[in-house]
Amino acid sequence: LRFTEDRLAELVESEKNARSAQLLDLGRQVDHQHAEISEMVRSQVELRDQLATREDLRFTEDRLAELVESEKNARSAQLLDLGRQVDHQHAEISEMVRSQVELRDQLATREDLRFTEDR
């Protein structure tokens, strides 16, 4: 019986040691998987941040393109308005010149008439 008790104690101790070794191994596996999951999460967060940055840049590029287009349209409108102003002033100047020529011709005609009357 003593041999059986001693043998049983050895088997129990051996089983405890085997289970402790299994638990330690499982703990290491859990730690390893935890590290892998943490790395995957970190990688996902990094990718999300990069994507957000790209979307921000895309938004910025789109907004910049809108602003450039808006500025081009505003400048085109200004140029058209200036062109109309120049055309209007040109017409006014032409009218003034035509009027001056007409007055000069009338004055010359009167002087011709006076000259003819004086003769």
BAKEMI-728348 format. One line per 5 residues: number of its first residue (from 1); their letters; for each residue x, y, z of C-alpha. Coordinates in Angstrom, 2 decimals, decimal comma. Each point is the difference from the previous one (the first is absolute). Layout:
REM BAKEMI-728348
NUM = a = X Y Z; ... $
***
This chain:
REM BAKEMI-728348
1 = lrfte = 0,00 0,00 0,00; 2,82 2,35 0,87; 1,47 -0,57 -3,45; -3,38 0,72 -1,52; -0,40 3,20 2,08 $
6 = drlae = 3,50 1,15 -0,91; -0,61 -0,85 -3,62; -3,36 1,78 0,11; 1,66 3,08 1,55; 2,61 -0,04 -2,78 $
11 = lvese = -2,69 -0,28 -2,64; -1,99 2,87 1,57; 3,15 2,14 0,18; 0,88 -0,90 -3,57; -3,52 0,86 -1,14 $
16 = knars = 0,14 3,34 1,88; 3,33 0,80 -1,68; -1,35 -0,97 -3,43; -3,11 2,14 0,54; 2,15 2,91 1,22 $
21 = aqlld = 2,17 -0,33 -3,11; -3,14 -0,07 -2,19; -1,38 3,09 1,76; 3,33 1,81 -0,45; 0,02 -0,98 -3,68 $
26 = lgrqv = -3,61 1,14 -0,41; 0,92 3,27 1,75; 2,87 0,54 -2,44; -2,33 -0,77 -2,95; -2,57 2,46 1,34 $
31 = dhqha = 2,71 2,65 0,45; 1,25 -0,65 -3,53; -3,53 0,21 -1,47; -0,64 3,15 2,05; 3,16 1,55 -1,47 $
36 = eisem = -1,11 -1,00 -3,52; -3,47 1,48 0,57; 1,52 3,19 1,41; 2,23 0,29 -3,08; -2,99 -0,59 -2,30 $
41 = vrsqv = -2,01 2,68 1,84; 2,95 2,43 -0,15; 0,35 -0,74 -3,73; -3,74 0,54 -0,56; 0,09 3,29 1,90 $
46 = elrdq = 3,01 1,11 -2,08; -1,80 -0,95 -3,24; -3,13 1,83 1,16; 2,06 3,10 0,78; 1,72 -0,18 -3,40 $
51 = latre = -3,37 -0,35 -1,71; -1,39 2,92 1,96; 3,06 2,06 -0,99; -0,52 -0,94 -3,66; -3,67 0,91 0,24 $
56 = dlrft = 0,96 3,30 1,64; 2,49 0,63 -2,81; -2,60 -0,97 -2,59; -2,48 2,37 1,65; 2,68 2,70 0,04 $
61 = edrla = 0,84 -0,63 -3,68; -3,70 0,08 -0,94; -0,56 3,18 2,02; 3,09 1,57 -1,56; -1,25 -0,91 -3,49 $
66 = elves = -3,36 1,58 0,85; 1,70 3,15 1,25; 2,19 0,21 -3,12; -3,04 -0,48 -2,25; -1,93 2,61 1,96 $
71 = eknar = 2,90 2,46 -0,26; 0,30 -0,66 -3,76; -3,72 0,66 -0,42; 0,21 3,18 2,07; 2,96 1,25 -2,04 $
76 = saqll = -1,76 -0,86 -3,27; -3,03 1,96 1,16; 2,26 2,95 0,92; 1,68 -0,15 -3,41; -3,38 -0,07 -1,77 $
81 = dlgrq = -1,17 2,95 2,09; 3,20 1,93 -0,76; -0,46 -0,83 -3,68; -3,53 1,42 0,10; 1,27 3,12 1,79 $
86 = vdhqh = 2,74 0,47 -2,61; -2,54 -0,47 -2,83; -2,33 2,54 1,63; 2,80 2,53 0,49; 1,18 -0,62 -3,56 $
91 = aeise = -3,53 0,72 -1,24; -0,15 3,18 2,09; 3,39 1,15 -1,31; -1,03 -0,81 -3,58; -3,18 2,02 0,50 $
96 = mvrsq = 1,97 2,89 1,44; 2,45 -0,10 -2,93; -2,89 -0,19 -2,49; -1,64 2,96 1,74; 3,27 1,98 -0,03 $
101 = velrd = 0,48 -0,75 -3,69; -3,58 1,11 -0,67; 0,53 3,23 1,95; 3,28 0,62 -1,81; -1,72 -0,55 -3,35 $
106 = qlatr = -2,83 2,37 0,98; 2,50 2,60 1,10; 1,97 -0,41 -3,23; -3,22 0,36 -2,00; -0,85 3,23 1,84 $
111 = edlrf = 3,49 1,34 -0,59; -0,32 -0,93 -3,68; -3,31 1,84 -0,10; 1,50 3,06 1,69; 2,95 -0,11 -2,33 $
116 = tedr = -2,35 -0,20 -2,96; -2,13 2,83 1,40; 3,08 2,12 0,62; 1,08 -0,33 -3,63 $
***
